[in-house]
Amino acid sequence: MVANMKTGTMEAFCVGEPWPLQTVNQKVGFQALTTGEIWKDHPEKSFAMRADWVDKNPKAAKALLMAVLEAQQWCDKDENKDEMCQILSKREWFKVPIEDILDRSKGIYDFGDGKPQEKPDLLLKYWRDSASYPYKSHDLWFLTEDIRWGYFEPDLDTKALIDKVNREDLWKEAATALGVPADQIPSSTSRGVETFFDGVKI
């Protein structure tokens, strides 16, 4: 994306880090906003495994989930941010200067005007505030939007599909095995009311 911006074959893009900050750091463009300003603490990445594989390899599936949860906890600790960014900057991963990753990981945003701002409320989250939990309410939101835009038929049984695909039971099992305190394990399948940039609540 950054290379395409340089050559003029692309005029804009919407993507996660580190490409927005790399665009700013290389003075190729500016960032209009970060998605957290549209929907604070919005869900982003998901960890998915095929159901038949999980059924056939329950111990391996649990071990993988535990590894992901443990990594999320480690990445969310402020004292680990520098090391995390150092790892991610390597050739095997992003292959970018650490400066293209570090600021955003600490909640510091330079949108291209040369005036970095501290925005801790927009900080990338991996574990805190139940960022890791697979809320069914988020699944329903995305499916509802897919129906709205014609990707699924209006009579799609969203509840049946979500119950089949979302395995929050496996998440809880992995979290319990890791010794995650009970108060860090959500008891509801819904995160509750979501508020968007324009004040709309769903």
N, C-alpha and C positions, 0 to 999 in steps of 0.2 A: 504494500500500500504506500509506504513512504517513497519507494522507488518510482511508483506510478505517479505520485504527486510531483516528484522532481521532473519527470519527463512530460508532464502535462496531459498524460493519458487518463488521469483521474482528477476530478475537481474537489471531491469530498468523500468522506467515508465515515462509517459508524462502527467502531470496533473497541475491544478492550485493550488494556495496557499490554505492552509498553509503547505501542505504535503512536498514540496521540502525543505522548510526551516526547517521543523521538522526533516527531514532525516539528514540534515546537523547538526542541534543542538544536535541530539542524536548520532552523529558520526556513522551513519549507512552507509552513502554514501556521494557523492558529487553531485553538480549540474553542468551539462555540459554547459547549457545556459538557458536563459529565452526566451520565445517565442517572446517577444518584440524585441529581437535582430535579429530574422528572418524576422518579419514583424512588423515594428514599428506602434504602435497604432492600431493593428489589432482588428477586431471585435471579441467578445468572447461570452458572454451570451446574451440570448434574452428573452424577456417577451412575452409570447404567450397566447392567449385566443381563444377558439373555436368560429368560425364565427356565428354559430347559437345562442350561448349564448350571444355574443355581440349584435346581432340584437334584441334579446329578452330583454336584460338588458342594454340599452345604458347608463343610468345614473350610474349604478354600474360599468360598464366598464370604463367610464370616471373617476370615483372616484378612481378606482384601478390604472389607469394610472397616475393620478395626485399624488397619494401617492408614486408611484415608482419614478417619476420625482423629487418629493420633497426630497425623501430619497437620491437620487443620488446627488442632490445639496448639501445636508448636509454632506454626506460622502466625498465629494471632497474638503471640506474646511479643510485646514491644522490644524486649531485649534480644529477640531473634531476628528482627527485621533486616539488619545489616547482613547477617550471614545468609538469610534467605535470598536476598537480592544478589548477593555475590554468587550464590549457586545458580540462580536463574539467568544471570548474565552470561554464563559459560556457553561455549559453542554447542554443547549437547542440547541446550534448551533454547533460549531466545537469541543468543549470539549478538548481544548489544552491550554497549557500555553500561556499567552499573548505574550511572547518572540518569539513564533513561528509565530506571525502575524505582530507584530508592525514594524519591520525593513522594510519589503517589502512594507508596506503601506506608508512608508516615503521615499521610493526610495533608501534604503540601502541594498546592496546585499553582502552576504557572500556565496560563492559557495562551501565552504568546505575547503578552504585553510587557514582559520583563519584570512583572511585579508579583512574585510568588505570594500566595495567600495560604495561611493555615486554615484548613477546613476539616477539623477532626471528625465532624458529623458525616463527612463523605468518605471517610477512611474505608478501604477495602476490608471486608470482614470474612473470616474463614470459619470461625467458631462462635465468637461472642454474639450475644443476642439471638442465639439459636439459628445462626446463619446456615449451619450444616443440616438442619432438620428438613426432611422432605414433606412439607405441609401439603395436604391434599387440597387445601384452599387455593394454593398456587396452581396446582394442576388444573383445577376447575376454571380458574381465571384464563389460563392459556387456551384451554379447549373452547371456552365460551367465545374468546376472540377468534379462534379458528372457524367456529361456526358462523360468527358474524361476518367474516370475510369470505365465506363460501368454500372453505377447505374441507368442511365436514357438513353432512346433512343436519338440518335443524332437529331431527328426531333422534340424534345420536344419544345413546344411553351413557351419559358422561360418568355417572356414579359407578356403573358396572366396569367401565374401562379404567377409571382411576383405581378402583378397588383391586383390579387385576394387576395393574402395572406398578402402583405405588406400594412398596414394601417397607412401610415405616416400622413394621414389626421387626424386620431384620436390622434396621438402624438401631432400634431400642435394644435389641439383643446384643449387638456389637458394643454399644455404649455401656451397657451394664457390665459386660465382660471386661471392659477397660477400666471399670471402677468410676465411671462418670457419676457425680453426685446426682441424686434424684431431682434436685431443684434445677438441674441443667437439662433434664429430659422433659420436653413438652408433654403435657397430658391431653392436649387437644389436637385434632387434625387440622384446625384452622389457626392461622396466626392472628386472626381478628380483623378489625377494620383497617383497610389500606388507604392511605391518603396520597394523592398525586399533587403535582406542582401547582395545579390550578384550584386546589382545594376540594376537588371531587373525591368523595369517599365511596368505597365499595366494600 
